Amino acid sequence: ASMDVGVGNLSDPSEILGLAHFCEHMLFMGSEKFPEENAYEKYLSEHGGRCNAYTSNTNTNYFFDVTKDHLKGALDIFAQFFICPLFNSGSTDREMKAVDSEHAKNLQSDAWRQLQILKTISNPKHPYHRFPNGNLQTLSVNPKQKNLIIRDELIDFHKRYYSSHIMKLVVVGKEPLDVLEDWCRELFSDIPLKNFETIDFGPDKPFEKEHLGRILQIVPVKQHRKVKVIWPLETKKEYYKSKPLRYLSHLLGHESEGSIFAYLKKKGWAHSLVSGLSSPTVTFQLLYVDITLTEEGFSNRNSVLSNVFQYISMLNLKKPQSWIYNELKTMGSLNFDYLAKSHPYDYCYSLADNMQVYDPSDVISGDYLFEEFPSEVIDQICKSLAIENSIILEIAKEFSSSANMKEPYYDTQY
């Protein structure tokens, strides 16, 4: 089973960064109905199960599996996370250290380090700018300096945001659907409904004009040389049906003759190229091209970047092509029709996450199926992929001597 709660680290109070993630940890620590601190994990362990959770920008997802005859017992304990958690003060310090350990584990991850630099240069008026994970400094030291009691803040956060109307539940079991539905109604109906419609992040955008058109030179942990072009884009929720950004990502990341990568590889400048999408919120996405360079490619990185933007200029001249879109549409349909059966543990949390974005009829198919060809939308987005609307990351050890700034949470030189 999986419960996706439509609140994440973008809703952290500015005085306690990482509170949403900390709340995720603390929900495992017992409830009024099941006060034993490890009752949930103990039950799952005794019945061949496992559990996990994650906190993202706008979601917190809890999920588990268990042997088939013990599903209702596990659901009973699980439901209490969202009804009456204890937030025992005795568990607070230990779980705070667990959150800090997670952060410490990420300190040597180039992906986490680069993400935080991107946040650092974003609009300070938008919560995307903040440090999302939490550590002892943000969860213990800073609140104490402001006379805040962390347990009280946790309770307030849960009471404010953990509302039934922003929760999506997926349950997979051997029982008939009517039985599973009856269990869900019985066990989860006491989750309170709070008095708010949607979580609003205010009128400010994560990246305004003054935050774009920048080149950042970053010193990595690993020995590699990269350039990464990132375009922050405003999108609409309904774009999942037609997937205009998937079309552009497909072309930017293609490896066939005439592609960016084919040209750079022929020049001996690139080892690999990946294009993809990151979705910090439903209406804000990052389109990126990530190129791993050879030593010669690094020396010619300005020419590499020129080729990326020349390719985009060519796409703007050629206009969106229906045959390319139809090819993607056909492949998406085939991938859905012949989809391999995934493990319920993974399937549950992916569906619960989809339920926050997709219409009910599209929850299962929405990742795969393409609808109408959004020619005008693709054209409009493609025209916006100019260098002045991008952020360029140049990543190499060679910048060690010239990088004169340091990101505070990961100590990344840039």
Secondary structure as the mmCIF struct_conf table of DSSP 4:
data_model
#
loop_
_struct_conf.conf_type_id
_struct_conf.id
_struct_conf.beg_label_comp_id
_struct_conf.beg_label_asym_id
_struct_conf.beg_label_seq_id
_struct_conf.end_label_comp_id
_struct_conf.end_label_asym_id
_struct_conf.end_label_seq_id
STRN STRN1 SER A 2 VAL A 5
BEND BEND1 GLY A 6 GLY A 6
HELX_RH_3T_P HELX_RH_3T_P1 ASN A 9 SER A 11
BEND BEND2 ASP A 12 ASP A 12
TURN_TY1_P TURN_TY1_P1 SER A 14 GLU A 15
BEND BEND3 ILE A 16 ILE A 16
TURN_TY1_P TURN_TY1_P2 LEU A 17 GLY A 18
HELX_RH_AL_P HELX_RH_AL_P1 LEU A 19 MET A 26
TURN_TY1_P TURN_TY1_P3 LEU A 27 PHE A 28
BEND BEND4 MET A 29 MET A 29
STRN STRN2 SER A 31 SER A 31
BEND BEND5 GLU A 32 PHE A 34
BEND BEND6 GLU A 36 GLU A 36
TURN_TY1_P TURN_TY1_P4 GLU A 37 ASN A 38
HELX_RH_AL_P HELX_RH_AL_P2 ALA A 39 GLU A 46
TURN_TY1_P TURN_TY1_P5 HIS A 47 GLY A 48
STRN STRN3 ARG A 50 THR A 55
BEND BEND7 ASN A 57 THR A 58
STRN STRN4 THR A 60 ASP A 65
HELX_RH_3T_P HELX_RH_3T_P2 LYS A 68 HIS A 70
HELX_RH_AL_P HELX_RH_AL_P3 LEU A 71 ALA A 79
TURN_TY1_P TURN_TY1_P6 GLN A 80 ILE A 83
STRN STRN5 PRO A 85 PRO A 85
HELX_RH_AL_P HELX_RH_AL_P4 SER A 89 ASN A 106
TURN_TY1_P TURN_TY1_P7 LEU A 107 GLN A 108
HELX_RH_AL_P HELX_RH_AL_P5 ASP A 110 THR A 120
TURN_TY1_P TURN_TY1_P8 ILE A 121 ILE A 121
BEND BEND8 SER A 122 SER A 122
TURN_TY1_P TURN_TY1_P9 PRO A 124 LYS A 125
BEND BEND9 HIS A 126 HIS A 126
HELX_RH_3T_P HELX_RH_3T_P3 PRO A 127 HIS A 129
BEND BEND10 ARG A 130 ARG A 130
BEND BEND11 ASN A 133 ASN A 133
HELX_RH_AL_P HELX_RH_AL_P6 LEU A 136 LEU A 136
HELX_RH_PI_P HELX_RH_PI_P1 GLN A 137 VAL A 141
HELX_RH_AL_P HELX_RH_AL_P7 ASN A 142 GLN A 145
TURN_TY1_P TURN_TY1_P10 LYS A 146 ASN A 147
HELX_RH_AL_P HELX_RH_AL_P8 ILE A 150 TYR A 161
HELX_RH_3T_P HELX_RH_3T_P4 SER A 164 ILE A 166
STRN STRN6 MET A 167 VAL A 170
BEND BEND12 LYS A 174 GLU A 175
HELX_RH_AL_P HELX_RH_AL_P9 LEU A 177 PHE A 188
TURN_TY1_P TURN_TY1_P11 SER A 189 ASP A 190
BEND BEND13 ILE A 191 ILE A 191
HELX_LH_PP_P HELX_LH_PP_P1 PRO A 192 LYS A 194
BEND BEND14 ASN A 195 ASN A 195
BEND BEND15 GLU A 197 GLU A 197
BEND BEND16 PRO A 203 PRO A 203
BEND BEND17 PRO A 206 PHE A 207
HELX_RH_3T_P HELX_RH_3T_P5 LYS A 209 HIS A 211
BEND BEND18 GLY A 213 GLY A 213
STRN STRN7 ARG A 214 ILE A 218
BEND BEND19 VAL A 221 GLN A 223
STRN STRN8 LYS A 226 GLU A 234
TURN_TY1_P TURN_TY1_P12 LYS A 237 GLU A 238
HELX_RH_AL_P HELX_RH_AL_P10 TYR A 239 SER A 242
HELX_RH_AL_P HELX_RH_AL_P11 PRO A 244 LEU A 252
TURN_TY1_P TURN_TY1_P13 GLY A 253 GLY A 253
BEND BEND20 SER A 256 SER A 256
TURN_TY1_P TURN_TY1_P14 GLU A 257 GLY A 258
BEND BEND21 SER A 259 SER A 259
HELX_RH_AL_P HELX_RH_AL_P12 ILE A 260 LYS A 266
TURN_TY1_P TURN_TY1_P15 LYS A 267 GLY A 268
STRN STRN9 ALA A 270 THR A 281
TURN_TY1_P TURN_TY1_P16 VAL A 282 THR A 283
STRN STRN10 PHE A 284 LEU A 293
HELX_LH_PP_P HELX_LH_PP_P2 THR A 294 THR A 294
HELX_RH_AL_P HELX_RH_AL_P13 GLU A 295 SER A 299
TURN_TY1_P TURN_TY1_P17 ASN A 300 ASN A 300
HELX_RH_AL_P HELX_RH_AL_P14 ARG A 301 LYS A 318
HELX_RH_AL_P HELX_RH_AL_P15 SER A 322 ASP A 337
TURN_TY1_P TURN_TY1_P18 TYR A 338 TYR A 338
HELX_LH_PP_P HELX_LH_PP_P3 LEU A 339 HIS A 343
HELX_RH_AL_P HELX_RH_AL_P16 PRO A 344 MET A 355
TURN_TY1_P TURN_TY1_P19 GLN A 356 VAL A 357
BEND BEND22 TYR A 358 TYR A 358
HELX_RH_3T_P HELX_RH_3T_P6 PRO A 360 ASP A 362
TURN_TY1_P TURN_TY1_P20 VAL A 363 TYR A 368
BEND BEND23 GLU A 372 GLU A 372
HELX_RH_AL_P HELX_RH_AL_P17 SER A 375 LYS A 383
TURN_TY1_P TURN_TY1_P21 SER A 384 SER A 384
HELX_RH_3T_P HELX_RH_3T_P7 ILE A 387 ASN A 389
STRN STRN11 ILE A 391 ILE A 395
HELX_RH_3T_P HELX_RH_3T_P8 LYS A 397 PHE A 399
TURN_TY1_P TURN_TY1_P22 SER A 400 SER A 402
STRN STRN12 LYS A 406 LYS A 406
TURN_TY1_P TURN_TY1_P23 PRO A 408 TYR A 410
STRN STRN13 GLN A 413 GLN A 413
#
